[in-house]
Amino acid sequence: MSVRNRLVGVALKYLSFFEPFAKFGISYYLNRQLKQYKQQGLLATYKARVQRLGKWHYRIEVSLDLTSTQVARVVRVMVQQIRGLGR
């Protein structure tokens, strides 16, 4: 067995152990990003909820209140971020 195969096996074992805590990490990151958008004036209010359905399965609900001006700005920011992912 190669070293890489061993490392992958060990990593998956440890990731599986911490998987139930992923909900908190996802929720923290999502709320932090939405708070940042609100401070920039891109959002009026927001509510985010993460629910663990099963192992490696999550439901993420996001409720955003936006004005028409904010919608245009959010779409522009999201398009820029998506374009940046391809680089």
JOVENNOR-V606981 format. One record per run of one state. SS is the DSSP state (H for helix, E for strand, C for the rest). FROM is the first residue (numbers start at 1). LEN is the number of residues. If there is no record, write none. Layout:
SS & FROM & LEN
SS & FROM & LEN
This chain:
C & 1 & 2
H & 3 & 37
C & 40 & 5
E & 45 & 10
C & 55 & 2
E & 57 & 9
C & 66 & 2
H & 68 & 18
C & 86 & 2
